[in-house]
């Protein structure tokens, strides 16, 4: 077998290729264009590798060069299509994770890859010292579509960045600026909620009250106070005259798929208005169609709409991008030089996000997410009836679903993976299902059949 599979047209275009290598070895392939210019050949020369190798061996070797921030199984993925992934041993997996709620249009989506290829040939990056055609177009699309959806009625402007953590950092800074502008120098306090997750950078980490994440990097940014989600009675004392911002996930993702109630969010917004605090909705995981609505808070009355909203994950379908959406009242407090980013809003990421946002916000797509969510819940309900001692609750909306167990879900995740199903955990006791929106009914049933079999085995031990 050739070390590198190329199309006939590609083979003709290049001067020479390496030949096959024994399985288990990492083959290095130097590819040079068949150019008459030696200078052109040198500038176009690139190096690639064959997929015909032992992943475990390669992973062990590469570990010597990588900072150990992740605990990962000895699997290396090399290809994806729709709701499927393939590893380097050509094993096929059904993906209920979507890259942690990122690949909502699935893997290797033809529309996305076409936009990437076209834009990459035109312009990838110019920095924010200059304008480009796509940052503004993306911002306009986000604002117009959001307001038309019935969400964040006062949405006015957008700051484009590179990730969810960065989007939340911008939100935290903007809220601080609003607080400072009030004339109350003590107005620097923030409120967030237990079981939330807002990121790993220092500001977003300070808003994430998880001792495991915070302790190694303390002290945190001063001024953060933590409350309990849906505790309406505590809001009055929690949010004070010295609070500049409150950040909350309408549906907590990493914390276990827990939804904030309408009563709680209405009361939270009312209190923020009373003390002049900025209400921030982190919709990085639960937003952009994941619930079957454009935004998770789209179903809420205007009295619960945020002053700032953050998004990322699904926005680029795998291309790094994030966005912080603000009202005009917040935007007026931010002046040139207050914040910035080198890569944020680059033409490539912004154009891809423009394409992705347009598709994810369509009525057809949102209706399909709702319908598929019901397919999941119907089938999961039947599975719960079979194992009532193992499954205690099923939560969520659309295609963000939590299956709470009475035991540690880690072994179930591993067993599912061994059988070709990728699934996540959320919190200490919950399985998290966040598949691509393009998943088919057949694939839903296929994945749940695998999960059913794994749960049957686990139930015998409960």
Phi, psi and omega in degrees: 000135180297147181293334181220120180279124178232153176290161180302317181296323179291319179299322181290332186281343184248151186288315181205155182227154173287158178265180186296153176233154179301143178300141181102352178250145177274114184268128177262130185239120174264123181245123179239131176297147179280073183255148177281346180262118180295326179294318178295321180295319180294319182289333182265354182296137176216165184240138178223178181227157178276151177274359183272076180209168179278111184301318182300318181293315181295317179299318179298319180290318182290338179300334180290348185243359185242139175294131188277076179257355183231145171256111187229148176287165181279062178231137177234117181273140181235348185207146175218154175204118181061240181261016181242151172232151175235137177269180185289350173262011177069019174281138184261135180234139171271129190258107173265012184250332183050040180063038188062062174063031181258307187277065184293332175269009179086180181273142176054040178300131186297322178296315180294312182295327178294317178296317179301311183298316182293314182290325180298333178278348181258301185195125180261315188209140173226350184078164187272015170284347182226163176276154168222161187292342194256335180297314179292321179296319178296315180300315179299315181298317180299312183295309184297317182289321179298311181295322179291336182281347183094001178264160175029069187307327183262016177304135187226317185218163185227138169252122182263131179226209189243352186195172177293316178301317179294322178298319179288325176300316178298317180299318180295315178297317181297319179295320177299318181296319177299316179298316179297326182287349182284344184094349177265102184295342179274356184278072181234002185287149176233149175237132170223183191230147180302146182073009177273164173217124183235358177137181185245351175287165193299320178291311180292328176292321178296334177274357183251095187283067178238114185302321181300321181279323188275320190306316182294347188237014181292163000284154178283172174301128184293153173106357182271135176235144185242137178236184179257133179301137176072012175270087184296321184297334184275349187300319184303316181276335183286316182257112188242183178296339179265007178272125177263336182204150175232126180242132185211145172270123176303327169226115179292126182270291182299332185281354176130014181061060177252125182268138171286139181281158177299317179303317182294313184290326175295316179294323180294315179296319180300316180293321178299319178294323181296323185254001179074031178264155179267128177265123183247126173258121174271101179251030183297320180260323187270351184264189178056052174090351186299328181268355187095357169244159180303312176234151182300328182273005180302334183277355184269154176291163181304330181296351179243009183284148185277168172268333177222142174225141179244147178215159177192238177030266186295344187301326181249000182052033179119338174278126186297121177195148175217167180211142175243117185257130186229159173281166179296326179298320176288315183302325182293342179273347183261126181242169181304130180097348181293328182204163180184174180201143179286309186269339187302130179078017178299153187304323181294305182296319183293321179291319177299314180297323177300315178296313183295313181301318180300321180282318182291335183270000180290148180299322181298315180295314182297320178295323178293322177298316178299313183297315181292328175299321178292323176300314178301310186294324178297313182290321178294326176298320177294321178294320178300321179297331179284329184230062183296336179279350182251320180257116183264334182196149173239124185234166172120177178221146178058233182251036166235103192233136175244131177246101183280132182249167176263010178215168178301126183279355187302316181295326180292320177299316180295315181296319177298316180299318178299331181265006174096019177237125177263126182215157185248169169253165174212122185070202185269343190220018188234136170275137181247128179243112179223067186284170171301147179295338183273004178303143181266163177301320180299319179291324176301311180295321179298313181294319181289334174294320176295313180299318178303313180297320179291319179293326178300318178293318181293325182296331180293338181264000181269000000 
